[in-house]
Amino acid sequence: MNILVVSNVDYVGGAETVLADLAVRDQRNSYLVLAPIGKFTELLCRLRIDFIGSRYIRTLNRHSGIINAFSNLFSGIFGGGYEIVRIARARRIDILYANSLRSGIYCMIPSIVARIPLLWHVHDASESRVWSVLMSCLTRCKSNIKVVGVSECVLNSRVLSHVSPSRKALVYNGLDVSVYSPSSGIRGGEKISILLYGRIIRWKGYDIAINALSMISVNVRSRLTCSVVGDCSDPVYYAELVELVRDLGLHDIVRFGPSVPREHVPVLLDSADVVIHSAVNPDPLPTVVLEAMAKGKVVIASRVGGVPEIIEDGVSGYTVPPDNPQELAKLIERVVSQINSSYSVGKAARERILDVFSIDKKVERFNELYSVLAKDSRKEKW
């Protein structure tokens, strides 16, 4: 089948990462991605995934101002809608695939006009009442639709609370685990390397982890190094983090590094013993956590969003309450003191990814959904 994927962002986040994996791995279907020109399309180009740079669909950025945001929204709905219909008819598209909550808004009218089934992939656990009403209304406008949540956290959030259960499906994101070969154990006799990586934005809670490091005893802290690596999506927040490190006197152990291409993430993880994901808001299914676990790393993550669905606390990783640097500091100290025995936790983490979060399982599930949507579409046309 021919799948037209619509993405409304120009950066590479978790949703874009797992979409690229799906398009590369799925040999049964052909994928064409419509997205704004930017880092995401650069990734698609490197992976040789077919794409078209959109003239009308743009990233909605809260920092750009409300007038600019509404301008981009209307451009996407009307100009992008026309673009989608034109491409769908020219390329004989079988399934329209919206790769985010916002992308679905751009896809709804074209899917109705062109009579194409819509798979709406939701990666956000939004508690917005406005989004909840909007999702309820939009999904009632079209019968041949399937709303896919990346975790139970997403399916149970307010944004999907009024969507009919028959139109919802759970499909966990999956990784190509072969790319994330496990590292050679924990280096307990050396400096212990902590890694914080991903998009550097406020709700990811990098400041929580940095504050936690300042609360660790001097003896333990002397054994640590910490790298903060990622795409700076919020320059103001990034500057605050640099200042925080200086104010807390952590400049000897905390260093900042530039973002790395997606293909280099496995190499980046090789240099780490412990990976911390200290998000303060619900992260529906953090790719950072999945990748680190696939590499067999010891992961410490905030107990929010989809994290409890990934990590079996104390078995395949560790979880802590969000926005609580004191508890995080205690857990880091405990993990560091037991670092030589933590290899079993990393091994269990990789097994967890193999069992539940592999890309092959995701591809299989998506092909089932495509078949159902295509079958229902033929019935409607008949």
N, C-alpha and C positions, 0 to 999 in steps of 0.2 A: 504494500500500500504506500501511497505518497502522503507524507505527513508534512504539513506546513506549521512550523513552530513560530509563535510570535513572542518576542521578548522586548520589554520596554526599558531595559537598562544598557548602559555602555560599559559598565565595569564587570569584573569577574568576582561574584560571590558564590555562596554555596549552591544556590539554585542553578546558576550558569555552569558551575563545575559538574554537577551531576547530570545536567542535560547533555553536555558534551560527551560524557561517558556513555550515556544511553545511545546517542547517535552513532558513536564509534562502534559500540558493541553489538547493536541490533542489526543483524545481517538480513533480516527478513523484510525490512521496510526501508524506504528512502526518505531522508529528512532534508528539508529546506528551512533555513532559519531566517526570519525577518527581524532585524534589530537595528538600533542606532549604531553608527560607526563609532568604534572606540576599542577599549581593551578586550571586550568580549568578542568582537568580530576578528580581532587580531588572533585570539585563541582559536577561533573557528578556522581561520586561514591556516594556522600552523598544523591543525589536526586534519586539514583537508575536508572539512564539513561544508557542504554547499550553503551559501548564505546570500542575502540581498541586503544592502544597507538601506534602511528606511529613510525617506525624506521627511516623514511626518511624525513618526513615533519617536518620542524623546524621553530621556530620563526625567522623572518628576522629582525635583530636589526641593526640600522644604527651605533650604537656605537661599534659594533663588528669588523668593518673594511670591506673594499670593497671585499677583497679576500675571507674572511669567508662568507660574504653575498652571493657572487656568488656561492660559494661552496654549501651553503644551498639551494640556488635557483635550481641549477642543480640536487641536491639530491632529492628535492621535485618533480621536473618535471619528472625525469626518474624513480628513485626508488619509489617515492610516486605514480607515474602514474601506475606502475606495481602493487603496493599494492592495489590501488583503483580498478583496473580491476579484480584482483584476488578475492577481497572481494565481489565485485558486482556480480560476477558469482556464488560464493559459497553461498551467502546469497539471491540470486534471487532479487536483488535490482530493484525497479521500477523507482525511481527518484534519481538523483544525485544532491545534494544540496551543493553549495559552499557558505560558511558563511562569506566571505569577498572578497574584491577586489583581493587580492593576492591568496586566495584559488581557485578562478576561473581559474587561470593560471594552477594550478595543475590538475584541473578537466577537462579541455577542451579536451585534447587528449584521456584520458580514456573514456569520454562520447561518443566520436566519434567511438573509437575502439569497445566498448561494446554496442554501439547503445542504449544508455540510455539518456532520456531527462534530460536537465540540467536547474536547477533553480539557478541563480547567484544572491545572495543577497548582494547588495552593500550598505555599511554603510558609505562610504567616499565621501565627496564632493570635490574631487581632481580637481585642475585646471592645472594639468600636461599635457602638450601637448603630451608627450610620451605615457602616459596612455590613452589619448584620441584616438590616432592612434592605439594603441594596442587593445583597446576594440572594435574599429570599425572593425579591421581585424579579430579578434577572433570570434566575433558574426556573421560574414559573413561566417565563416567556418562551422557553424552548423545551421540547420534550426529549430530543435526542442529545442529551448532555450527561457527562459524568464528571463530578467534582472529586478530584483525587487529593487527599490529605497526606502529607509526608509522615505524619505521626498521629497517635491517638490524641495527643495534645492539640493538634490542629483541628481534628474532627470534632472534638468536644469544646472548642473555643466558641465564644459568642458569635464570631463572624459566620460560622456554619451551623449555628444552633437551630435555625428555622429552615434549613435546606432539607428536603425530604430524604430519609435514610436510603431510599431506593436509588437516589441519584448520587450517593456518596460512596467512596471506596478508599481503603487504606492501602498505600503502597510505600513501604520504606525505601528511602534512597539507598543505592548500592554502590559499592566501589569495585573497581577491577583490582582484586586483592593481589594478583600476580605482580602488579606494579609496585606494591608496598611490601617487598620482601622483608622479613623481620631482621632487625639488627642483631649483632652478636652479643646479646646479653647486657647486663648492667655493669658499668665501670665503677664499682664501689670503692676501689682504692684511689681513684683520682678525684679531681674536682667534680662535683655533681652539677650537671648542666640542666637548667630549667628553661623551657621555651614557652613563650606566649606569641602566637602568630595568628594571622587572619586580617580581616579589614579592621583598621584602627578607627573605631567610632565609639561614642560615649557609652552606649548601652552594652557594649562588649565587656565593660568593667575592668579594663587594664589597670586603672588606678587602684582598684580593690586589691589586686595581686601585688602591686608595688607597695602599697601600704602594709600588706601582710608580711612582706619580706623585711620591712623595718621593725616588725614586732618579734621577729625570731631572735633567739639568743645569739650573742656574738660568736660563741664557739661553733654553733651550727652554721651561721651565716658565712663564716670564714671558709666553709667547704663548698659554697655555692657560687655559680655564675648564672646569670639570667640574660637571655636574649629576647628582645621585643622586635618582631619582624612582621611587616605587613604593609598593605596599601593604605596610605594615609587619606581616608575619605573625609576626615574632619580636621583640618589644619589647626583650628583653635584648640581642640582637645589634645592633639599631638603636642602642641607647645606646652600645654598644661602638664602633660606627662613628663616631658623633659625637665620642666621646672620642679615638679614633685620629686623626681629622682635626685636633683641637686639639693633641694631643701632637706630631704631625709638622709643625705649623706650616703647615698647608695651608688654613686657614680663609679665606684671601684668594681662593683659586681653586676650592674645593669648596663647593658649597651643596646642601642637602637640600630636596627639594620633596615635596609630597603626591602621592598616587596620582592618576591622571587616569582618567576614564571611558574605556572601550575605544574609543569613537567619536572621542576626542580624541587618540589615539596618533599618527595621521598628522601632526597639527599639532605635537605634541611633537617628532616626528622632524625636522620642518622646521627646527627651531632648532639641530640638531646637524650637525657635520661628520664626527665619528667616533663609532661606537657600540662599546662594549666589553662583552663577555659573558665574565666570568672565572670560570665555574663550576669547582668543584674535584671534584665528583662527575659521573658520566655524565649529561648532559642528553639524553634520547632524541632529541628534535628541537625545539630551543628556538625558540619562536614569536618571541621577541625578535630573534633572528638573521634569521629569515625576513622579519619586518616591516621591519627596517632595510635589508636587501638590496633588498626591493621598492621602497623609497624611493630606492634608488641611493646609499646611504650607504657609507662605508668602514667595514667591520666587522672588528674584531679579536676573536677568540674562542678559548677554551681548546680544545685538540685532544682532546676527550673526547666520549663518547656519539655522537650522530648528527651532530655538527658536521662531521667530515670528509666526510660524505655530502652536506652542503649546500655547503660552501665548497671551491672549488678553490684551494688555497693559492697566493697570489701572483697569482692571476688574477681571482677574484671576491671576494676578501677575504684575510684573513691569519689564521693560526692559531699558537698558542704552546702549549708544554707547560703542563698545569694546575699550580696551586699553585707558580708560579715567577715571583715579582714581578720578579726581575732580568731574565729574558728578556722579560717583558712591557714593562718600562721601555725596553729596547733597541729593541724593535719600535715602541713609541710614538714614540720619538725619530726613528727612520727614517721612519715615516709622516709625521710632522709636517714633517720636512725636505724631503719630496717631495710635500707636500700638493697643489701645483698640478698635478702629473702623476697624482694619484690619481683624477681624474675617470673615467679609463678603467676603473679597478677597480670603481667604483660602477656604471658603465654595464653592465659584465659581470655584476655582482651581480644587477641587475634582470633581465637577460636569462636568468640562471640560474633565477630564480624563475618567470618566464614559461614557460620550457621544461619544468620539472620539478615545480614546487610551486604550480601554479595551482589554485584551488578547482574549476574546471570539470573538471580531470583527476580530482580526488578524487571529485566527485559521480558522474562516469561509472563509476569503479571501484566505488564503493559500490552503485550501482544494479545492476551485474553481480553483486555478492555477494548482494544482496537477492533477485535473481531465482533464483540457484542455491539459496539457502536455502529459498525459497518452493516451488520445484520439488521439492526433496528432501522437503519437508514433505508435499506432496500425495501423493508416492509412499508415504510412511510411513502416511498415513491410509488410502490405497487398500489 
